[in-house]
Amino acid sequence: MVNKQFVKKIENGFVIKTNKGTLKFVNNNSDENYIQYEFEGTFQFYHNFDLIKVTEYNGEYYFLISKESGKKYKLNGFPIFSSDYKYFATVNIPYTDEKQIIEIYSYDFDKISLIKKLENISEHFIFRIVCINISFVFVEDNNKQIFKIKID
């Protein structure tokens, strides 16, 4: 992740520039429509992507935004990329009545595709993704144990 050179602060939020225009993110602190945006940084490989963390009243997720196309990809957690940048995985932090889900994506220049969704993965709470390759996702659970999950 690199600096915030294309992020401009505005009152109660920020805007980011893409090759297709400017995207605006405005925080709302009201009880009924609470939402907070945080610029996490820019990934620089093949094409540049900005990562935005979104926190709502009952949960959080991320947007991965293509600097080239301006397209926003909604992710259930922070993306962890394979060493060749062809794949990445996310895991959500489930809130009330939610399942924990690992999502596996393929990445091909400016195109991101969901290729697998793994639900009911473990009886343990998965704390984070450690690494990913084409066949396995390595995760750490809440007891600091690392194990692998096969991607079929």
Secondary structure by P-SEA (a helix, b strand, c coil): ccccccccccccccccccccbbbbbbbbccccbbbbbbbcccccccbbbbbbbbbcccccccccccccccbbbbbccbbbbcccccbbbbbbbccccccbbbbbbbbcccccccccccccccccccccccccccccccccccccbbbbbbcc
